[in-house]
Amino acid sequence: MARQLPPVRRVITAIDRDGKSCFSEDGPAKVHANPARPGMQASNVWATGPLPCPFDDPDHSEEVKGIMPPPGGSVLHVIDYPPEPGDPAQREKALAAMRERVAKAGTHPEPGVVRHPEGPHPGMHETATIDYAIVLAGEIWAIMDRGEKLLKAGDVLMQRGTSHAWSNRSEEPCRVAFVLVHATPLRR
């Protein structure tokens, strides 16, 4: 089994009563495990209300129940992707089980999200957001309807409302930070 990455440290700044900058919080972000994908963890590190938001807007991450940011707002997710099985037969079995779980859960799990489990990977989905995906540790394949690219630590991908999935085909976990900003979907 691959090692697990340490918790995401969340350091938050503020302005004190004297108008001076200060640190208001320093500690681990709350972790949400995904029972359907052992080893996968997500932390909603911070979320804003509608943009532009005031500097003293409180954290809205507890309002985030799925992957979408609050309406008109943004959210920072950090997700740890465990390796998919290396053995082709085991990998196909795991992906088939994922495809079945996603199909049973429905293709519209929350407003602004559409899943496409019949696509090139059962994790295919699209969101009504502009996303900045920053690979922090490890490597991961970004999968589109047409094509895939290997991203490594330090790489950044801009996701613009397109159908996509993520596949960790390495032997180590991969950590990706995602900033999702609410956007107007394309008319198709």
C-alpha positions as CSV (number, residue, x, y, z in Angstrom):
1,M,0.0,0.0,0.0
2,A,1.3,3.5,-0.9
3,R,2.1,5.9,1.9
4,Q,-0.4,8.6,2.9
5,L,0.4,12.3,2.6
6,P,0.3,14.4,5.8
7,P,-2.7,16.6,6.5
8,V,-3.0,20.0,4.7
9,R,-1.9,22.8,7.0
10,R,-4.3,25.8,6.8
11,V,-2.7,29.1,7.8
12,I,-5.2,32.1,7.7
13,T,-4.4,35.8,8.0
14,A,-6.5,38.6,9.2
15,I,-6.4,42.3,10.2
16,D,-6.5,42.9,14.0
17,R,-8.4,45.6,15.9
18,D,-5.4,47.9,15.5
19,G,-5.5,47.5,11.7
20,K,-2.3,45.3,11.7
21,S,-1.9,42.1,9.7
22,C,-1.8,38.9,11.9
23,F,-2.3,35.2,11.7
24,S,-5.7,34.2,12.9
25,E,-5.6,30.4,12.5
26,D,-2.9,27.7,11.9
27,G,-3.9,24.0,11.9
28,P,-4.9,21.1,9.8
29,A,-7.8,21.4,7.4
30,K,-10.7,19.1,8.0
31,V,-10.3,15.9,6.0
32,H,-13.2,14.1,4.2
33,A,-12.6,10.5,3.3
34,N,-14.2,8.9,0.3
35,P,-15.4,5.4,1.3
36,A,-16.0,4.5,-2.3
37,R,-12.3,5.1,-3.1
38,P,-10.1,3.9,-0.2
39,G,-7.1,6.2,0.3
40,M,-8.8,9.2,-1.4
41,Q,-9.1,12.2,0.8
42,A,-10.3,15.7,0.2
43,S,-10.0,18.9,2.3
44,N,-12.1,22.0,1.6
45,V,-9.4,24.4,2.7
46,W,-11.3,27.7,2.1
47,A,-14.4,29.0,0.3
48,T,-15.7,32.4,-0.4
49,G,-19.2,33.8,-0.8
50,P,-20.1,35.7,-4.0
51,L,-17.2,37.5,-5.7
52,P,-15.9,40.0,-5.3
53,C,-16.0,39.3,-1.6
54,P,-14.8,41.5,1.3
55,F,-11.4,40.8,2.8
56,D,-13.0,39.9,6.1
57,D,-15.5,37.4,4.5
58,P,-15.5,34.4,6.8
59,D,-14.7,30.9,5.6
60,H,-17.6,29.2,3.8
61,S,-16.0,25.8,3.4
62,E,-18.5,24.1,5.8
63,E,-21.3,25.2,3.3
64,V,-19.6,23.1,0.6
65,K,-21.3,19.7,0.5
66,G,-19.9,18.4,-2.8
67,I,-17.4,19.9,-5.1
68,M,-19.1,23.1,-6.2
69,P,-18.2,26.4,-4.6
70,P,-21.0,28.5,-3.1
71,P,-23.1,30.3,-5.7
72,G,-21.0,33.1,-7.2
73,G,-18.1,32.1,-5.0
74,S,-14.9,30.0,-5.0
75,V,-13.5,27.0,-3.1
76,L,-10.1,25.6,-2.6
77,H,-10.1,21.8,-2.4
78,V,-6.9,19.7,-1.8
79,I,-7.4,16.1,-2.9
80,D,-5.1,13.1,-2.4
81,Y,-5.5,10.5,-5.1
82,P,-4.3,7.0,-4.2
83,P,-2.7,4.9,-6.9
84,E,-5.0,2.9,-9.1
85,P,-4.1,-0.8,-9.3
86,G,-1.0,-1.5,-11.4
87,D,-2.2,-4.9,-12.5
88,P,-4.4,-4.4,-15.7
89,A,-7.0,-6.9,-14.6
90,Q,-7.3,-5.4,-11.1
91,R,-7.4,-1.9,-12.5
92,E,-10.2,-2.8,-14.9
93,K,-12.1,-4.4,-12.1
94,A,-11.7,-1.3,-9.9
95,L,-12.7,1.0,-12.7
96,A,-15.8,-1.1,-13.5
97,A,-16.9,-1.0,-9.9
98,M,-16.4,2.8,-9.9
99,R,-18.4,3.1,-13.1
100,E,-21.2,1.1,-11.5
101,R,-21.2,3.2,-8.3
102,V,-21.2,6.5,-10.3
103,A,-24.1,5.3,-12.5
104,K,-26.1,4.2,-9.4
105,A,-25.5,7.6,-7.7
106,G,-26.7,9.5,-10.7
107,T,-25.2,11.7,-13.4
108,H,-26.4,15.0,-11.7
109,P,-25.2,14.6,-8.1
110,E,-25.5,18.3,-7.3
111,P,-26.3,21.6,-9.1
112,G,-23.5,22.5,-11.5
113,V,-22.0,19.0,-11.8
114,V,-22.6,16.5,-14.5
115,R,-21.0,13.0,-14.5
116,H,-20.1,11.0,-17.5
117,P,-19.2,7.5,-16.2
118,E,-19.5,6.0,-19.8
119,G,-16.5,8.2,-20.9
120,P,-12.9,7.2,-21.1
121,H,-12.7,7.0,-17.3
122,P,-15.6,6.4,-14.9
123,G,-14.6,9.6,-13.0
124,M,-15.4,11.8,-16.0
125,H,-17.3,14.9,-14.9
126,E,-17.8,18.6,-15.7
127,T,-18.5,21.5,-13.4
128,A,-19.9,25.0,-14.0
129,T,-16.5,26.4,-12.8
130,I,-13.1,27.7,-13.9
131,D,-10.6,25.5,-12.1
132,Y,-6.9,25.9,-11.4
133,A,-5.5,22.5,-10.7
134,I,-2.0,22.6,-9.1
135,V,-0.1,19.3,-8.6
136,L,1.6,19.6,-5.3
137,A,3.1,16.1,-4.9
138,G,3.4,13.0,-7.1
139,E,2.0,12.7,-10.6
140,I,-1.4,12.2,-12.2
141,W,-3.0,11.8,-15.6
142,A,-5.5,14.5,-16.7
143,I,-8.0,12.7,-18.9
144,M,-10.2,14.5,-21.5
145,D,-12.7,13.1,-23.9
146,R,-9.9,13.3,-26.5
147,G,-6.5,12.7,-25.0
148,E,-4.6,12.6,-21.7
149,K,-1.6,14.3,-20.3
150,L,0.7,13.4,-17.4
151,L,1.0,16.2,-14.9
152,K,3.8,16.2,-12.3
153,A,4.5,18.2,-9.1
154,G,4.6,21.9,-10.0
155,D,2.4,21.6,-13.1
156,V,-0.8,23.6,-13.4
157,L,-3.9,22.9,-15.5
158,M,-6.7,25.3,-16.2
159,Q,-10.0,23.5,-16.4
160,R,-12.7,25.5,-18.2
161,G,-16.0,23.6,-17.7
162,T,-14.8,20.6,-19.8
163,S,-15.5,16.9,-19.1
164,H,-12.4,15.4,-17.4
165,A,-11.2,12.8,-14.9
166,W,-8.0,12.1,-12.9
167,S,-6.0,8.9,-12.9
168,N,-3.1,8.1,-10.6
169,R,-1.2,5.4,-12.4
170,S,2.0,5.7,-10.2
171,E,2.8,3.8,-7.1
172,E,2.6,6.8,-4.8
173,P,-0.3,9.1,-3.7
174,C,-0.8,12.3,-5.6
175,R,-1.9,15.6,-4.0
176,V,-3.6,18.2,-6.2
177,A,-4.9,21.6,-5.1
178,F,-8.0,22.8,-7.0
179,V,-9.3,26.3,-6.9
180,L,-12.9,26.3,-8.3
181,V,-14.5,29.6,-9.3
182,H,-18.2,29.6,-10.1
183,A,-18.7,30.3,-13.8
184,T,-21.4,30.5,-16.4
185,P,-21.7,27.1,-18.3
186,L,-21.2,27.1,-22.1
187,R,-24.4,26.7,-24.1
188,R,-24.0,23.5,-26.1
